[in-house]
Amino acid sequence: MRIPNQRHHLIKLCFCLRFIRQDHSAGPLSAKAIRQSFIDYFVQDHRHTFLRSSPVVPICDPTVAFVNAGMNQFKSVFLGTIRAPCLRAANSQKCIRVGGKHNDLDVVGTDGYHHTFFEMLGSWSFGDYFKEEACKQAWDLLTGKYGLNPSRLYVTYFGGDCVLGLEPDLETRDIWRHIGVSQDRILAFGSNDNFWEMGVTGPCGPCTEIHVDHIPGRQFAADRVNRGHSDLTEIWNLVFIQYNRSADGRLKELPCRYVDTGMGLERLVAILQGKQSNYDTDLFQPLFKAIHKLSRNVPVYRGRFEDEDEMGFDTGYRILADHARMMTVALADGMFPDQNYKLRRVMRKAMLVSQQKFGVESGLITELTNYVADSLGETYPEIRNR
């Protein structure tokens, strides 16, 4: 009788576990699960090699103050000065943008999607595949694995630049058509929008972007996609690195062609968790709760913007949470205030917000670093260890 009895309990246990898994899968994925599913898609399904994030402190690259894109650690590979570590790669790269060509510092807190620190989910091809496979992988991941409705997606491509002497990227346009994207959702723009460069010099090339509409089924005019819309978010940028821009502004063909794609984790998490703002996700909510707990008689975070945020508390929440993440990551990677005036600027801003908005003279930012380490430490052990 013992064996049948054990079997009966085992069947009941399996049924319960299946029910738990089904119930869990019906809810939104956590940021941790979304990040890992991106890596697994490329590593397990498409033979990419996982490469750890580089530090945010640039190594032998005086052209940038911080690593500001996923491709920074591969810059020498694109220039052909060092050998590629593999044919195709994927990772989640820590990035900081507080100056130069890509500067998000002044708008942080005023909207729901800009940050000084963010994670860039990236995939690369070092002379292996090129435009067609990159576009197919991106579309398959978003509409297949992540289940986004194609009616919510727009794609843009490089429409040419007569000053640079570059023709429209009709190859990419036709690839999207072949994949099945509706023709009225494939839009062409110039070099300001669809020609990507890391800085004023270096590897660059035409790009194609994928935008997500938070409300499916609508049709935006091309100029609304170009200027941006509160319900329309650029989510993924696929860069086809073909050129090197020299100090005199000229473009020179690289000896090999590369693919460099980047998708902001924070924006992806907001979309997959059904949130209008990145700050409403599980990447930031624990920080907001900690700020409220440690501050003096301030209202809880309500997600208000512009005129609705009359006293500026919600803007202060966003600034403080964002800056705490940036400072923690920079310090953990060995960048200190006396070495970088931009880091000092961010720290001063965070301290002022802590004092003026939340009534805390000292200690709040220090405590927040512990919450940042809890959030990011498993993915980036150096943050927890340092």
ROKOL-74187 format. One line per 2 residues: number of its first residue (from 1); their letters; for each residue x, y, z of C-alpha. Coordinates in Angstrom, 2 decimals. Example, Ala and Ser with C-alpha at 12.3 -4.5 7.8 and 13.67 -1.06 7.14 Angstrom:
# ROKOL-74187
1) as) 12.30:-4.50:7.80  13.67:-1.06:7.14
END
This chain:
# ROKOL-74187
1) mr) 0.00:0.00:0.00  2.94:2.39:0.56
3) ip) 3.93:2.60:-3.11  0.44:3.49:-4.44
5) nq) 0.05:6.00:-1.59  3.35:7.72:-2.46
7) rh) 2.37:7.73:-6.12  -0.94:9.36:-5.24
9) hl) 0.82:12.15:-3.31  3.33:12.58:-6.13
11) ik) 0.54:13.04:-8.67  -1.12:15.61:-6.40
13) lc) 2.21:17.43:-5.98  2.83:17.54:-9.74
15) fc) -0.70:18.86:-10.30  -0.15:21.62:-7.72
17) lr) 3.20:22.58:-9.22  1.66:22.71:-12.69
19) fi) -1.11:24.93:-11.37  1.43:27.25:-9.72
21) rq) 3.48:27.50:-12.91  0.39:28.24:-14.99
23) dh) -0.82:30.87:-12.53  2.62:32.50:-12.42
25) sa) 3.00:32.52:-16.19  -0.31:34.35:-16.54
27) gp) 1.13:37.36:-14.71  3.76:39.81:-15.97
29) ls) 7.37:38.68:-16.10  9.79:40.22:-13.65
31) ak) 12.64:42.40:-14.91  15.04:39.63:-13.95
33) ai) 13.11:37.07:-16.01  12.84:39.42:-19.01
35) rq) 16.58:40.09:-18.97  17.38:36.38:-18.78
37) sf) 14.90:35.44:-21.50  16.59:37.87:-23.88
39) id) 20.00:36.27:-23.20  18.57:32.75:-23.52
41) yf) 16.91:33.57:-26.84  20.19:34.51:-28.48
43) vq) 22.52:32.13:-26.64  20.37:28.98:-26.67
45) dh) 18.26:29.50:-29.80  20.70:31.36:-32.08
47) rh) 24.18:30.23:-31.06  25.40:33.52:-29.62
49) tf) 28.12:33.61:-26.99  27.27:35.32:-23.69
51) lr) 29.80:38.01:-22.80  29.67:39.76:-19.44
53) ss) 29.07:43.48:-19.23  32.19:45.59:-19.24
55) pv) 32.66:48.21:-16.48  31.07:51.60:-17.10
57) vp) 34.55:53.13:-16.83  35.96:53.21:-20.40
59) ic) 39.13:51.22:-20.95  41.63:52.96:-23.25
61) dp) 38.95:55.13:-24.85  39.29:58.88:-24.17
63) tv) 36.38:59.76:-26.47  33.68:58.99:-23.86
65) af) 33.41:59.72:-20.13  31.40:56.56:-19.44
67) vn) 30.43:53.48:-21.41  27.25:54.80:-23.03
69) ag) 26.23:51.91:-25.30  26.48:48.16:-25.53
71) mn) 28.95:48.35:-28.39  31.67:50.30:-26.51
73) qf) 33.60:47.23:-25.45  33.67:46.07:-29.09
75) ks) 34.84:49.34:-30.62  38.33:48.00:-31.37
77) vf) 36.78:44.93:-32.98  34.72:47.13:-35.33
79) lg) 37.81:49.13:-36.20  39.70:45.92:-36.97
81) ti) 42.49:46.54:-34.45  41.73:43.48:-32.33
83) ra) 40.24:40.09:-33.11  36.57:39.46:-32.33
85) pc) 36.04:37.24:-29.26  33.46:35.19:-31.20
87) lr) 31.31:35.33:-34.32  28.10:36.36:-32.55
89) aa) 27.48:37.58:-29.01  24.77:38.74:-26.60
91) ns) 24.73:40.41:-23.22  23.23:43.03:-20.94
93) qk) 25.57:46.03:-20.73  25.64:48.62:-17.96
95) ci) 25.45:52.08:-19.55  25.67:55.66:-18.29
97) rv) 24.68:58.72:-20.33  25.40:62.05:-18.68
99) gg) 27.15:64.04:-21.41  28.39:64.24:-24.97
101) kh) 26.36:63.15:-27.99  24.05:60.96:-25.89
103) nd) 23.11:63.03:-22.83  19.93:62.22:-20.90
105) ld) 20.81:63.94:-17.61  18.77:67.13:-17.97
107) vv) 15.51:65.34:-18.78  15.74:62.61:-16.12
109) gt) 12.70:62.79:-13.85  10.62:64.88:-16.24
111) dg) 9.40:61.90:-18.25  8.93:58.19:-17.76
113) yh) 11.70:56.71:-19.85  14.99:58.65:-19.67
115) ht) 17.76:57.59:-17.28  21.37:58.39:-16.48
117) ff) 22.01:54.67:-15.86  20.29:51.94:-17.84
119) em) 20.87:48.40:-19.04  21.26:47.78:-22.75
121) lg) 20.25:44.35:-23.98  22.43:43.69:-26.99
123) sw) 23.19:41.20:-29.75  26.14:41.36:-32.14
125) sf) 27.45:39.79:-35.29  31.16:40.19:-35.94
127) gd) 31.25:39.59:-39.67  28.84:36.64:-39.45
129) yf) 25.20:37.45:-40.30  23.96:40.89:-41.32
131) ke) 20.71:42.78:-41.88  18.22:40.05:-42.75
133) ea) 18.95:37.71:-39.86  19.17:40.58:-37.37
135) ck) 15.72:41.88:-38.37  14.18:38.40:-38.33
137) qa) 15.56:37.66:-34.85  14.29:40.94:-33.44
139) wd) 10.81:40.52:-34.90  10.58:36.89:-33.79
141) ll) 11.62:37.71:-30.23  9.19:40.61:-29.83
143) tg) 6.15:39.06:-31.53  6.90:35.43:-30.67
145) ky) 8.58:34.96:-27.33  7.35:38.23:-25.82
147) gl) 3.98:38.07:-27.56  3.70:41.68:-28.71
149) np) 0.94:42.28:-31.22  2.41:43.33:-34.62
151) sr) -0.33:45.98:-34.81  1.49:47.79:-32.01
153) ly) 4.82:47.98:-33.84  6.38:50.46:-36.27
155) vt) 9.79:50.15:-37.90  11.96:52.93:-39.31
157) yf) 14.93:52.72:-41.65  17.61:55.05:-43.04
159) gg) 16.21:57.18:-45.83  19.57:58.38:-47.16
161) dc) 21.62:61.56:-46.78  22.76:63.57:-49.78
163) vl) 25.31:65.50:-47.71  26.98:62.27:-46.65
165) gl) 26.51:60.84:-50.13  24.56:57.85:-48.81
167) ep) 21.62:56.25:-50.60  18.41:55.10:-48.81
169) dl) 18.69:51.70:-47.16  16.10:50.02:-49.37
171) et) 17.52:46.62:-48.52  16.34:46.96:-44.92
173) rd) 12.97:48.31:-46.06  12.46:45.26:-48.26
175) iw) 13.54:42.89:-45.47  10.79:44.27:-43.22
177) rh) 8.28:43.90:-46.04  9.32:40.30:-46.57
179) ig) 8.99:39.57:-42.85  5.41:40.74:-43.08
181) vs) 5.41:44.22:-41.60  2.63:46.34:-43.09
183) qd) 3.96:48.85:-45.61  2.30:51.79:-43.85
185) ri) 4.26:50.91:-40.69  7.68:51.00:-42.39
187) la) 8.91:54.59:-42.34  12.08:56.26:-43.67
189) fg) 14.00:58.97:-41.83  17.28:60.79:-42.29
191) sn) 20.62:60.61:-40.56  19.44:62.39:-37.39
193) dn) 17.13:59.49:-36.62  18.41:56.44:-38.48
195) fw) 22.17:56.77:-38.74  23.83:55.70:-35.48
197) em) 27.13:56.92:-34.10  28.65:56.27:-30.67
199) gv) 30.41:59.64:-30.67  31.71:62.34:-32.99
201) tg) 34.21:59.83:-34.40  34.38:56.06:-34.67
203) pc) 32.33:53.13:-36.03  28.88:54.01:-37.32
205) gp) 26.24:53.04:-39.83  22.58:53.09:-40.84
207) ct) 20.11:51.71:-38.35  16.54:50.49:-38.21
209) ei) 14.44:51.10:-35.12  11.39:49.32:-33.72
211) hv) 8.78:51.48:-31.97  5.93:50.21:-29.79
213) dh) 2.52:51.84:-29.52  1.04:51.43:-26.04
215) ip) -2.44:51.32:-27.57  -2.74:48.81:-30.46
217) gr) -4.53:49.39:-33.72  -3.88:53.09:-34.24
219) qf) -2.10:54.62:-37.19  0.47:57.34:-36.57
221) aa) 1.63:59.72:-39.25  5.33:59.58:-40.05
223) dr) 6.05:62.93:-38.40  4.49:61.75:-35.13
225) vn) 6.79:58.72:-35.07  9.75:60.96:-35.86
227) rg) 9.05:63.55:-33.15  7.91:61.02:-30.63
229) hs) 4.55:60.60:-28.91  3.60:59.96:-25.31
231) dl) 2.08:56.60:-26.27  4.83:55.62:-28.72
233) te) 8.21:54.33:-27.49  11.35:53.44:-29.39
235) iw) 12.35:50.07:-28.00  15.04:48.46:-30.18
237) nl) 17.75:49.87:-32.43  19.45:47.60:-34.95
239) vf) 22.67:49.20:-36.19  24.48:47.99:-39.28
241) iq) 28.04:49.13:-38.76  29.65:49.71:-42.12
243) yn) 31.67:52.92:-41.73  34.24:54.69:-39.58
245) rs) 33.90:58.45:-39.15  37.24:60.23:-38.95
247) ad) 38.01:63.50:-37.14  37.42:65.49:-40.34
249) gr) 33.88:64.08:-40.59  34.49:61.77:-43.52
251) lk) 33.05:58.28:-43.68  35.24:55.36:-44.70
253) el) 34.02:51.84:-45.41  35.09:49.32:-42.79
255) pc) 36.80:46.13:-44.03  34.06:44.01:-42.43
257) ry) 30.38:44.58:-41.71  28.89:44.16:-38.26
259) vd) 25.53:44.06:-36.53  25.08:45.89:-33.22
261) tg) 21.58:45.84:-31.72  20.53:47.51:-28.50
263) mg) 17.27:47.43:-26.56  16.82:49.29:-23.29
265) le) 15.83:46.84:-20.57  13.86:49.46:-18.64
267) rl) 11.67:50.29:-21.63  11.13:46.63:-22.51
269) va) 10.14:45.80:-18.93  7.62:48.65:-18.87
271) il) 5.99:47.42:-22.07  5.87:43.75:-21.05
273) qg) 4.59:44.61:-17.57  1.90:46.85:-19.08
275) kq) 3.20:50.10:-17.59  3.15:53.56:-19.13
277) sn) 6.40:54.53:-17.40  9.69:52.71:-16.74
279) yd) 9.46:53.99:-13.19  6.27:51.99:-12.55
281) td) 8.14:48.68:-12.95  9.78:46.41:-10.40
283) lf) 13.15:47.99:-11.25  12.18:51.24:-9.48
285) qp) 9.21:50.56:-7.18  11.37:49.10:-4.36
287) lf) 13.51:52.26:-4.47  10.43:54.49:-4.22
289) ka) 9.19:52.54:-1.21  12.60:52.89:0.43
291) ih) 12.68:56.64:-0.23  9.24:57.07:1.30
293) kl) 10.18:54.95:4.30  13.39:56.88:4.98
295) sr) 12.08:60.40:4.26  10.15:62.81:6.45
297) nv) 6.40:63.15:6.00  6.23:63.14:2.19
299) pv) 3.44:61.60:0.09  3.95:58.23:-1.56
301) yr) 4.97:58.10:-5.21  1.94:58.58:-7.46
303) gr) 3.47:58.62:-10.94  2.50:62.20:-11.79
305) fe) 4.23:64.35:-14.43  4.43:68.02:-15.40
307) de) 1.49:70.15:-14.19  -0.03:67.28:-12.20
309) de) 3.11:67.11:-10.08  2.61:70.56:-8.55
311) mg) 4.99:70.14:-5.62  7.54:68.18:-7.63
313) fd) 7.61:65.20:-5.26  7.16:62.57:-7.97
315) tg) 9.85:64.19:-10.11  12.07:64.12:-7.03
317) yr) 11.37:60.42:-6.51  12.39:59.66:-10.10
319) il) 15.56:61.77:-9.96  16.68:60.28:-6.66
321) ad) 16.02:56.67:-7.69  17.72:57.11:-11.05
323) ha) 20.75:58.89:-9.62  21.13:56.33:-6.83
325) rm) 21.40:53.60:-9.47  23.91:55.57:-11.51
327) mt) 26.11:56.43:-8.51  26.10:52.89:-7.15
329) va) 27.11:51.38:-10.49  29.83:53.99:-11.11
331) la) 31.35:53.54:-7.66  31.23:49.75:-7.90
333) dg) 33.13:49.93:-11.20  35.87:52.08:-9.75
335) mf) 34.83:55.58:-10.82  35.07:58.07:-7.95
337) pd) 33.86:61.69:-7.60  37.34:63.22:-7.55
339) qn) 38.03:61.59:-10.92  34.89:62.61:-12.80
341) yk) 33.08:65.95:-12.56  29.94:64.47:-14.16
343) lr) 29.65:61.95:-11.34  30.12:64.81:-8.86
345) rv) 27.33:66.72:-10.59  24.94:63.78:-10.31
347) mr) 25.83:63.27:-6.64  25.26:66.95:-5.82
349) ka) 21.88:66.86:-7.58  20.84:63.76:-5.64
351) ml) 21.92:65.30:-2.34  19.98:68.49:-3.05
353) vs) 16.82:66.53:-3.92  17.25:64.44:-0.77
355) qq) 17.49:67.57:1.37  14.98:69.86:-0.32
357) kf) 12.24:67.39:-1.30  12.54:64.62:1.26
359) gv) 13.95:66.46:4.29  16.92:64.14:4.75
361) es) 20.30:65.82:5.21  22.38:62.64:5.01
363) gl) 22.11:58.86:4.89  19.26:58.46:2.39
365) it) 21.47:58.00:-0.66  23.80:55.66:1.21
367) el) 20.87:53.49:2.21  19.51:53.47:-1.33
369) tn) 22.74:51.93:-2.63  21.85:48.79:-0.65
371) yv) 18.53:48.54:-2.47  20.29:49.00:-5.81
373) ad) 22.71:46.21:-4.91  19.77:43.95:-4.05
375) sl) 18.15:44.70:-7.42  21.20:44.39:-9.67
377) ge) 23.72:42.40:-7.65  22.77:38.97:-8.93
379) ty) 23.24:40.03:-12.57  26.29:42.18:-11.88
381) pe) 28.06:40.63:-8.85  30.58:43.49:-8.65
383) ir) 27.79:45.82:-7.48  26.95:43.59:-4.54
385) nr) 30.57:42.72:-3.72  31.82:46.31:-3.72
END
